[in-house]
Structure formats: structure tokens, C-alpha cells
Amino acid sequence: MAPFASTASKPLRLAIVGFGAAAQAFVPAIEANPDFELVAIVESNTDVQQTAEALGVPVFSHLHELQQIPDLDGVYIATPTPCHEGQTIESLRHGWHVLVEKPMASNAEEALRMVNASKQYGKSLTVGHSHSFDAPIQAMKQIIESGELGAVQMVNTWCYTDWVYRPRRPEELDPALGGGVTFRQGAHQIDILRALCGPQVDSVKAKVFNLDPERQTMGAHAIYLDFANGPAATAIYNGYAGFSSMDWTRNVSEWGLFQPAELRSWRRRNLKPATPSQELAAKQERAKSAIPSTANLQPHFGFTVVSCSLGDIQQTPEGLLLATAQGEREIKLPIAQSPRDLVLQEVAQTWQGQGTHWHDGQWGYENLRICEAAIRSASSGRECVLSN
């Protein structure tokens, strides 16, 4: 299939709810995809509304106003995490499919209610963007499933960033509201590990860290997972702006940009005190350029190594490197589709009743449940066994 070939007789009519960095990053992918037509935006912040109005579609302040849009197929919910449950269930009740950002909810109870509402109203619920949509992760998954390298034995993923010191809304730092590294970034790592090792995690052992009293949040974690089908995995994340995992990914950033050390401005604990309104303004300004719409290299969510019984896999700037007894072999992957193009590809198939829809609400719920188990394990100092 061509990168942006249409699979439907008419475009799917889509509205965006919440117009921050994540939503703004989706706009180029929506505009380039003939399967979708952006027909409305919901945004309550009057300053951000001005940015949204430049797209030439109706801009509303409240979700229920979308009922004015005829034949709306679905919504993309990119509001703050505490809003996800209510807005998702309201949208499903109106008969709209839902794509909701990760983490899908503030806690697993909310997520399960969203899953149940999807079943009750007969509309799909997809969770993303998450990094298992990325082309390198999907290619790793395909190699594992092919059996070319034998059974997967373990996967290790390490990510070191400045996450703690980026501009944040208060709820992004509050674990009770789905904030902190383990919920907001661990959700990506768990997503990747389940895609590569298998969907069912039997047990979790973890520690989480709150290292800066001036920036109270879960800013780092070390998580160990045992999978039902045998593999083991680790997820390491440190958001305190010390080392960068880009030093291990050949200077390739999360979004596939070349970013050597001299282009990384962060320093450990260099955050200047700011009021909530100042920090929100800084976050809104950062949203304009935080996530690029195109890149000439493959995205890297830290450094990930897959170990199978017959060889190993890791990412390269342009694809994957396989190491076996026969030697090393690089597989170059196309860059015509961005990570968000790949999200929309799955969403289009799902809304049209096609495809596998493996990033569904149940998938997102399980990711969130494992993040919660990691936090419980850290609190108790004991392994957390998951019931299935």
C-alpha cells in the first residue's frame, strides 16, 4: 500500500479534543491522509483556540458541542489525563469512535470503565500515540513472530531524558492524576515490552525515585517484568537531565532527529521557579515545535535491545541491526510514514471494521495496570504478582 493511499470511499470525519503538543503533532498526519477529514476542534483555552482557528475548521469550547457536526465518525482525545475517562465515555455514548492519548486514564479503574463503555456502545477505543506504533518496534515484533531468531528471551529498554524539567501542567507531575515518569513514560516502555515479549505479564518488581525536592514527582524508575510465555524484561527511565540515552542511539532523538550533545540544552536541576500560569504558557509555546511532523531518521524511545535464542536485535538510525552466529545484518526501514501516520493507519482500519486493532482499550488498560503494579512493588519492596 502506498504511504497515504485511501482505503475508504469517503474520508472518516474526525474531531480533535484538546489542542496541545500531542494534538498539534497529529495535524500534519491527518491532513496528509486521505482516509481522514479534520472537521472540528474542541479547546477550552482561549489562547490556544487562536492556534486552532488557523486550521479553518469550527473550534468549540465543550465536547458536547460536537453534536453540531454532522456524520462525525470519531474523536481524538488529547486533553489532560484526568479528563480522558469522562470525555471518552461521553464520546462513545454519542456514537463516536475514540482515539485517546496515553496514559489512557489516571488509573486502571478509570481505564476499565472506558473499556466497558466501548463494549456497551459498540464503538472502538484505541490508545495512542504510544511507541509500539513506531516502525522499528513493529519491525522487531515481526522478526520475533517470524521465528527467524528463535524465541525471544529478554528485552531491555533504557531511556535517559530531561522529562522532569520540561514545562508541565500540575497533573503531569502528580501520580494520583496519572502523572510522573512511571505513568507517562513508563506507559511507552511497557507498551514496547509487551509488543516484543508477549501481552501477558505475570509479575512486576520495581523501584521508583523522587530525587528533587523542588520538583516533586516520580522522576525515575527501574522495572523488571516476568512474562507468562517465558521472557524477562527491564524498563529503566531517568528523567533528571543527567546523561542522555541519545549517546547510545548514535545521537538520534525520540522523534528521529539528529541531536548531538551540543544541541541538547538541558542540565540537571536547572529549572527556574515558575508559577503554574508561567509554566503553562511555556508548555503551550513548546507545543508549537516539540514534536516534528517529519524526520529523516527512525524514532528511538531510548536504547532497546532484544535478545532471542539465535541472535540479538537493536535499532540503528535507519532501521535495525541483527547479530547472529552468521554475522551482523542491517535492515533499513522506510521513513515515508511518521509514527503518527502509523497510528492513523491502524485507526482507519479499525473505524472501517478492518485490521487487527491490537492497540485497543484492553491493551491500554493492561499497560496502565502494569504501571500501577510497578508503583505498588516499589512501595512494598516486594514483587507484585498480577492476576489475569
Backbone hydrogen bonds, N-H to C=O, Kabsch-Sander energy under -0.5 kcal/mol:
donor,donor_aa,acceptor,acceptor_aa,energy
5,A,2,A,-1.6
12,L,35,D,-3.8
14,L,12,L,-0.6
14,L,37,E,-2.7
15,A,74,G,-1.7
16,I,40,A,-2.1
17,V,76,Y,-3.1
18,G,16,I,-0.6
18,G,42,V,-3.5
24,Q,20,G,-2.7
25,A,21,A,-1.9
26,F,22,A,-0.8
26,F,23,A,-0.9
27,V,23,A,-0.9
30,I,26,F,-2.4
31,E,27,V,-2.8
32,A,28,P,-1.7
33,N,29,A,-0.7
33,N,30,I,-0.9
36,F,33,N,-1.8
37,E,12,L,-2.7
39,V,14,L,-2.8
39,V,37,E,-0.6
40,A,14,L,-0.8
41,I,58,P,-2.2
42,V,16,I,-2.8
43,E,41,I,-0.5
43,E,60,F,-3.0
46,T,44,S,-0.5
49,Q,45,N,-2.0
50,Q,46,T,-1.0
50,Q,47,D,-0.5
51,T,47,D,-0.7
52,A,48,V,-2.1
53,E,49,Q,-2.7
54,A,50,Q,-0.7
54,A,51,T,-0.7
55,L,52,A,-2.0
56,G,53,E,-1.8
60,F,41,I,-3.0
65,E,62,H,-1.2
66,L,63,L,-2.3
67,Q,64,H,-1.6
68,Q,65,E,-2.0
69,I,66,L,-2.0
72,L,69,I,-0.8
73,D,13,R,-1.8
74,G,13,R,-1.8
75,V,97,H,-2.4
76,Y,15,A,-2.7
77,I,75,V,-0.6
77,I,99,L,-3.0
78,A,17,V,-3.4
78,A,76,Y,-0.7
83,C,80,P,-2.3
84,H,81,T,-1.8
87,Q,83,C,-2.2
88,T,84,H,-2.8
89,I,85,E,-2.5
90,E,86,G,-2.3
91,S,87,Q,-2.2
92,L,88,T,-2.6
93,R,89,I,-2.2
94,H,90,E,-1.5
95,G,92,L,-1.4
96,W,91,S,-2.2
97,H,73,D,-2.5
98,V,124,S,-2.3
99,L,75,V,-2.5
100,V,126,T,-2.9
101,E,77,I,-2.3
102,K,129,H,-0.6
111,A,107,N,-2.0
112,L,108,A,-2.6
113,R,109,E,-1.8
114,M,110,E,-1.8
115,V,111,A,-2.2
116,N,112,L,-2.5
117,A,113,R,-2.0
118,S,114,M,-2.0
119,K,115,V,-1.7
120,Q,116,N,-2.6
121,Y,117,A,-2.7
122,G,118,S,-0.8
123,K,118,S,-1.3
126,T,98,V,-2.7
127,V,359,H,-2.5
128,G,100,V,-2.5
128,G,126,T,-0.5
133,F,130,S,-2.0
134,D,131,H,-1.0
138,Q,134,D,-2.4
139,A,135,A,-2.4
140,M,136,P,-2.3
141,K,137,I,-2.5
142,Q,138,Q,-2.0
143,I,139,A,-2.1
144,I,140,M,-2.5
145,E,141,K,-2.5
146,S,142,Q,-1.6
147,G,143,I,-0.8
147,G,144,I,-1.0
148,E,143,I,-0.8
150,G,147,G,-1.6
153,Q,307,S,-3.1
154,M,307,S,-1.9
155,V,232,A,-1.6
156,N,305,V,-2.2
157,T,234,T,-2.3
158,W,303,F,-2.6
159,C,236,I,-2.3
161,T,238,N,-2.6
164,V,239,G,-2.3
165,Y,162,D,-1.4
165,Y,239,G,-0.5
166,R,163,W,-1.3
172,E,169,R,-1.2
173,L,169,R,-0.5
173,L,170,P,-1.3
174,D,170,P,-0.6
177,L,174,D,-2.0
178,G,175,P,-1.6
179,G,174,D,-2.4
180,G,172,E,-3.0
181,V,218,M,-3.5
184,R,180,G,-2.6
185,Q,181,V,-2.6
186,G,181,V,-2.7
187,A,183,F,-0.6
188,H,185,Q,-0.7
189,Q,185,Q,-1.7
190,I,186,G,-3.2
191,D,187,A,-1.6
192,I,188,H,-2.4
193,L,189,Q,-2.7
194,R,190,I,-2.6
195,A,191,D,-1.8
196,L,192,I,-1.7
197,C,193,L,-3.0
198,G,194,R,-1.4
201,V,199,P,-0.6
202,D,226,D,-2.4
203,S,226,D,-1.4
204,V,384,C,-2.4
205,K,224,Y,-2.3
207,K,222,A,-2.0
209,F,220,A,-2.8
211,L,209,F,-0.5
215,R,212,D,-2.2
219,G,209,F,-2.1
219,G,217,T,-1.0
220,A,209,F,-1.2
221,H,237,Y,-2.6
222,A,207,K,-2.6
223,I,235,A,-2.2
224,Y,205,K,-3.1
225,L,233,A,-2.9
226,D,203,S,-2.2
227,F,231,P,-2.6
228,A,200,Q,-2.4
230,G,227,F,-1.8
232,A,153,Q,-1.9
233,A,225,L,-2.0
234,T,155,V,-1.7
235,A,223,I,-2.3
236,I,157,T,-2.5
237,Y,221,H,-2.3
238,N,159,C,-2.2
239,G,219,G,-2.7
241,A,161,T,-2.6
245,S,160,Y,-2.0
247,D,244,S,-1.8
248,W,245,S,-1.5
249,T,245,S,-0.7
251,N,246,M,-3.1
252,V,249,T,-0.6
253,S,257,L,-2.8
256,G,253,S,-1.8
259,Q,251,N,-3.8
259,Q,257,L,-0.6
263,L,260,P,-2.2
264,R,261,A,-1.7
265,S,263,L,-0.7
270,N,267,R,-1.0
279,E,275,T,-2.6
280,L,276,P,-2.3
281,A,277,S,-2.2
282,A,278,Q,-2.2
283,K,279,E,-2.3
284,Q,280,L,-2.6
285,E,281,A,-2.0
286,R,282,A,-2.3
287,A,283,K,-1.8
288,K,284,Q,-0.5
288,K,285,E,-1.1
289,S,286,R,-1.7
290,A,286,R,-1.3
297,L,256,G,-1.1
298,Q,317,P,-3.2
300,H,253,S,-1.3
302,G,300,H,-1.1
303,F,158,W,-3.1
304,T,302,G,-0.6
305,V,156,N,-2.4
306,V,313,I,-2.9
307,S,154,M,-3.2
308,C,306,V,-0.6
308,C,311,G,-3.2
309,S,151,A,-2.0
310,L,149,L,-2.6
311,G,308,C,-0.8
312,D,323,A,-2.2
313,I,306,V,-2.5
314,Q,321,L,-1.9
315,Q,304,T,-0.7
316,T,319,G,-2.4
319,G,316,T,-0.6
320,L,331,I,-2.6
321,L,314,Q,-3.2
322,L,329,R,-3.1
323,A,312,D,-2.3
324,T,327,G,-2.4
325,A,310,L,-0.5
327,G,324,T,-1.7
329,R,322,L,-2.6
331,I,320,L,-3.0
332,K,330,E,-0.6
333,L,318,E,-2.6
338,S,336,A,-0.5
342,L,338,S,-1.9
343,V,339,P,-1.6
344,L,340,R,-2.2
345,Q,341,D,-1.8
346,E,342,L,-1.7
347,V,343,V,-2.5
348,A,344,L,-2.9
349,Q,345,Q,-1.7
350,T,346,E,-2.4
351,W,347,V,-3.0
352,Q,348,A,-1.4
353,G,350,T,-1.7
354,Q,349,Q,-3.9
361,G,125,L,-1.2
364,G,360,D,-2.1
365,Y,361,G,-2.6
366,E,362,Q,-2.3
367,N,363,W,-2.0
368,L,364,G,-2.1
369,R,365,Y,-2.5
370,I,366,E,-2.0
371,C,367,N,-1.8
372,E,368,L,-2.3
373,A,369,R,-2.0
374,A,370,I,-2.1
375,I,371,C,-1.7
376,R,372,E,-2.3
377,S,373,A,-2.5
378,A,374,A,-2.2
379,S,375,I,-2.1
380,S,376,R,-2.4
381,G,377,S,-2.5
382,R,377,S,-0.6
384,C,204,V,-3.6
385,V,383,E,-0.6
386,L,202,D,-2.9
